[in-house]
Amino acid sequence: MDLHPQPDWGRLLGQHVEIRQAGHFVRSGIVDSVMPDNSIIWLSAEGPWPREMVEKSGSREVFARYQWDVPKQNTA
């Protein structure tokens, strides 16, 4: 499954994303809040990382899977 750049941050609420800066991995996490103007997302605390704010105006990029790329869980 490929990760895709996400220019519309408003659609990321609840999704697991990867943050990259200059093409390098910074961290990953679940988006738990998005500002109404899509300028900032908050990643929930996970493992050793505290809750973190990511600004769109910075040089960081957000990557996520498209919903149709996420494998369906087998419930049988």
N, C-alpha and C positions, 0 to 999 in steps of 0.2 A: 504494500500500500504506500502510495506516494503522499507526501505532504505538499500542499499548495499554498502560495502566498495569499494572504487574506487582506485585501485593501479595505473591505467594509467590516470594521470591527464590531458593528452593532449586531451582527449575526453570530458572534462567538460565545455569547453567554451560555455557560454550562458545558462548553466543549473543552477537550484536552488539546492544548496548543504547544507549539515549540517556539521559543523566542531566539532569534539569531541577530547577530550584529556583525556587519561586514562579512556575511556568509558563514560565520562561526557560531556554533551552539552556545547559548548563554544559560538557558534553563527551560524547563517545561513545566506545565501545570494546568490546572483547570481554571477557566475564566469564571470568577464569581461575581463580577460587577463590570458594567460598561457605562461610561458617562453618556448622557443623552446626545451629545454632539459627536460621539465616537472618537474623541481625542485621547481618551485614557481607558485602559482596562486594568483591572485588578486580578492578579493570580492568587488563588487561595494558598494558604500555607500547606506545604507538602514535604514530608521527610525533613531534611535539614534546612530547607528554605522557609523563611517567614513569608507572610503575605506580602506581595510586592506590586507596586504601581508601575505600569509601563506606559510611557507617553508616545503618542504617534508622531509628535514633532521631532523626536530624537532619531537616531540612526538605527534603531531596532526595528526588525521586521517580525511579523507574526505569521506562522505557518500552521495549517490544520488540515485534517482529512475532510474531503467532501463526504456528506452523509451517505452517498451511494457507495463510497469506498469502504465504509465501516462494515466489517463482517457481521452477519447476523449470528446470534448465539443459538446454539442447538439446545432446545428445551426438552428434547426427548430423553 
